[in-house]
Amino acid sequence: MKFMGNTTPVNLNRFSGFADDYDRYRPQPPIIVTEILTRLAGGGMPELVVDLGSGTGLSTRIWAGRAREVVGIEPNPDMRRAAEAHPAPDATVIRYLDGHSAATGLPDGCADIVCCSQSFHWMEPASTLAEVARILRPGGVFAAIDCDWPPALHCEAEMAYKAFMARIKEHEHRGAVHQWPKDGHLAQIAGSGRFRYTRETAVPHVTAGNADDLVGLALSFGSVQDLLKQGLSEDEIGLTEFRRTASRLLGAEPIPWYFSYRIRLGVK
């Protein structure tokens, strides 16, 4: 979704130029995520939720009607403009700020919940968690939320998706960007010493999609867009073949997609 913390221009620009497709094809986190985090934060409606690396607002808008105010922190202007284009809900104040995970500009102890949805792996962990602990109130909750790619939907289509993404990885310039492994998130949270309770949990989420949606999901990744920006053709990166395979296997009729969301969290 986004690039935060001590980011480089390469990181920041990676998600420029395709915010509309990102917003259309990426899944929105399930509502049950808000229920779990609200319960762990004390059970009452949160006064303020902060969404770090909010991107196009997919993970920000799920809090509409479930928090009094939500602030999305997003440094990429394309993503932020796409988020701001969505109509504001009546029940919740939602606003988006230009900032970074290590420098949100928000007051000390202001937040009940801080989330990173599909974004913590782009953030330098130590400085990010220091900032999270600063803006969280005592008893507040931090959560890094990620879903497994791709969803369970059709074995041959999934294998085609994975083969395409493996080909993308072969083309990528090594060292251009830096990510932190998602399976290390919980250890980073626990090892920071800033949270008295940490754990990982998982929830299912069912959406639906067809062949075009699966191709669109692949196109929502910065790694794919980077290669197209560099001038490689769809044939060269394997997109033409993947599109043809997805169309043959899935067609135009939507089928259920089964996502698994992993929540690594800490209570201050």
N, C-alpha and C positions, 0 to 999 in steps of 0.2 A: 504494500500500500504506500510505502513511505520510507523516508530516511531521516534518522534523528541522531541526537547525541553529537559527538564530535565527527560530523560528516564531512566528506570531501565533495567537491562539485560533481564528480563522477557519480557518487551515490545519489546526490540530490537530484540530478538531471535524469536519472535512470527512469523515473516514472513520469516524465514530461511528455505531453503530446497525445496521450490516449486515455485521458481521464474518463471520457464518456463510455468507452468500451469497458474500462475497469469497473465502473459503476453498474453497468448493465450485466456483466457476466460473472462477477465475483459473488459468492453467496454472502448473505447477511447472517451474522451470528444468531443462533436461536434465542428466543426470549428467556428460556430457562436459565441462561447465563446470568441475566439480570436478577433473577429470583435467588439464585445461589449466592451471588455476591452481596445482595441486599441483606439476606439472612445472616451471613457471616459478619456484616458490618453493624448488626444490631437489630435489624428487622423493620425499622421504620423507613418511610420514604427518604432516600438520600437528599440532602440539601444541594450537594454539588458532586457531580461525577466528572472526572477529567479523562478524556480519551486521547492518549498519547499516540501520535502517528495516525491521526484520524482519517487521512486520505480523503476520499469522496464522501465521507460521512456515513458509510454503511454501518459501522459499529457505533456511531454516535446516535443515529436516529432510533436505534432500538430502545433507547432510554426515554423516548417521548412518552409522557404520561406515567413514567416510573421513577422520575427524579424531578426535583424542582428546577434545577439548572444543570446543563451539560456544556462543558467547554472542550472543543476539539483543538488539539495542538498539532499543527501541520506546517512544515517548512516549504513544501512544494506548492508554488502558486497555482499551477494547473489543477492539482487535486483540490486545493482549498476553494477555488472558484466553482468547481463542480459541486462541492458540498454546499456552498452558500446558495446555489441555484435552486435547491430543493425548498419547497414551501415550509415555513416554520409552523410547527404544531401549536395549538392553542394552550395545551396543558403544561408545556415545559419550555423554558428559555434555552435555546440552543444557539451557541455562538462559536465561531472559529477564529483562532489566533495564529499568527505567524510566530513560531517558536520551535524549540528543540527539547528533546527529552531531558537534557542536562541543564536546561535554562528555560523554564516555562514562563517566568515572569509573574507567577501567581504567588499569593501571600502564603506565609507559613501556616500549616495546620488548617487549610481551608477546605480540603476535600474529604469526603466520606469514602469514595472509591476512586481508584486510578486504574485504568485498563490500557493494555496494549493488545490490540487485535491484529494478528498477522503482521506484527511490526517489531516486537522486542528483539528479534534476531538481527535487526538492522541497527540496534542501539548499543553503544558501549555500556556494558552492564554496570560497572562500578559507579560511574558518574550519573547514570540514569537512576539507579536505585537510591543513591544519595539524594537526588532531587525528589524522587517519589516519596521518600521518608520525610523530607522537609515539608512537602505540601499536604501530606496525609495527617489527619487528626489522630490522636491516640485511639486505637481500636479500629482505625480505618483499614481498608482492604486494597491490596494491589493484586492484579491478575494479568498474566500473560496468556492470551487465548489464541490457539492455533488449530486449524483443521488439517486433516490428512489429505494429501493430494494423490491421485484423483479420488473422487467419491467411488463407492462401490455401485456399479451400474450395469456393466456388461463386460465379461471377461476379455473378449477379443478387443473391444473398444478401449478398455483400460490398458491393455498391453500395447496397443497402437499409440496411445497417449504417452505412455512411459518411454516407448522407443523414440518418439518425436522429441520429448524433452531431453533424453539422453543425447540425441544428435545435437540439440541446441548447446548442451554443456560442452560437447567436443569443440564447437565453434567459438565458444566464449574466450575472451582474452583473460588469461590468468592474472590474478592480482589487481584487476581493475576496480573491484569492489570487495568489501569485506562483510562477512556475515558471521554471527555466532551460532553454533549448533542449537537447534530447538530442544534437543533432548538434554541439553545442559541448563535449561532455564531454571528448573527447580533448584539445582545445586547452586546456581548464581544467587537466587533469592535467599536460600537458606544460609549460604556462606557469607552473605553481606553482613549478617549480624544485626540487621535492622528490623527484623520481624520475629515476634515471639511464637508464632505458629505458622507452619508452612505445610503444604500438601499439594498433591496433584489429583485431579478428578477428571472424568470424561463424560460427555453427554452426546447422544445421537441427534441428528438433524436431517430431516427428509425434505428435499426440494424435487424439482422435475426439470428435465431438459432433453433436447434432441441433438442431432449431429452438429448443427450450427452452434448450439450452446457449448458443446464440448470443445469445438475449435475456438470459439470465443474465449472460453476459460483459459486455454493455452495462450491466446494472444493477450491476455491480461497480465502476463508476466513480463517484467522488465527485461529479462534475459532474451526473450523472443523479440521484443520491440527494439532492443539495442542493435541486434543483427540487421533488422530491416532498416533502421536508421543509418547503419553503416553502408547500405547499398546492396547487401546480399539479396538475391531474389528469393521468392517463395519456393521455387524449385530447389535452389541451392541449400536452403535450410530444412527441406523436407516437408514444408507446409502443404504444398500441392498434393503430395502423396497422402499425408495425414488427413487432409480434408476429404479426399476421395474415399479413403478407407472408412472414415467416420460416417460419411453419407451412406455407404453401402451397408454398414453394420447397424446404424441407428435410424437413418431416415429422418423424416420431418415430424413424426409423432412423438411428443414428450413421453418419457418413461421416468419412474422414480429414481432419484439419486440419493444415496445414503452416505451422509457425511459423518465423521467422528470428530468431535471437538475436544481438544485437550486443554484443560485449565490448570496452569501452575500458579499458585497464589501464596500470598503471605498476609498475615494480620499483624498490624503494627502494635 
